[in-house]
């Protein structure tokens, strides 16, 4: 996990340990800056991509589309207005 403007030491250490084949940034520039996205390239030999949209709802849709594609057998819908909604669906 990174912040908008930095890669915390613990996250950097874990990226070095894991040596990911690719890195996917979730969220737009307000969540993770372009400079952090560029810095993440130093932790992978593969590409660094971003999944985002103009707001959290379309970002969530982009992530779902990327991860599951069409025809997923189950979908859990959270309002996006308060984070416990999504946490409750995850725990189910």
N, C-alpha and C positions, 0 to 999 in steps of 0.2 A: 504494500500500500504506500502510495506516495501522497504528498501534499500538492497543492496547486503549483508551488514554486520550488519544490525540493524533493530529493530522494533521501529519506531518512537513513541513517547509518545501518539500522537493523534490516531495512528493506534491501539496501545495496549489498549487504553481506549475504543475504539469502539469495539474491539474484546471482551473485558470484558463485555461491555453492550449487545452485540448481542448474546453471548454464542453460537457460531456456532456449529452445529452438526458434521461438518467436515471442514477441511481446505485443499484447493488445491493450491499448489505453481505452478505458471506458469513460465516456463523457467528453464534453466539449472543452474548449479552452478556458472556460470559467472554472472547470473542475481540475484540469491538469493542463498546465501551460505548454506552449509549443517548445519552450526551452527544456522542460522536463521530458517531453516526448523525444526530443533530439538526444538528450543525455541517456535515455534508456537504450539507445542503439549501442552504447558501449557495453551492454550486458548480454548481448545476443549476437550470434553470427547470422541470424535470420533477419526478417524485417520487423519493423515496429509499425503497427497500424492503429487506427483510431476508429472506434464505433461511437457515433454520436448523432445527435439531432438538435434542432433548435430549442428543445426543452427536455425535461426529464422523461416525459411520456414517450416522445418519439425516440429518445435515446434507448429507453427500455425496449421499445418495439424493434429497434435496430439490433440490439443485443440478442433478443429472442429469435429474430429472423436468422441471424448469423449462427446461433448455437443449435437451433432446432429445425429450421426450414419449415416448409409447409407440411401440414398433416400431423402435427404433434398430437398424440392421443389425449393429453390432458393439458389444460392451461389454468393457472391460478391468477386471478385478477385482483390487484390492490389499487386503491384509489390514487396513491402517489401523493396524497395530501399529508400523510403522517407515517413516519417510518415503521411504527409497530405493525401496521397492516402487512407489510411485506415480510417482516420477521415471523408473524403468526403463520403465514402461508408456508414459509420455509420449514418451520418446525413440524408442520402437518405431514 
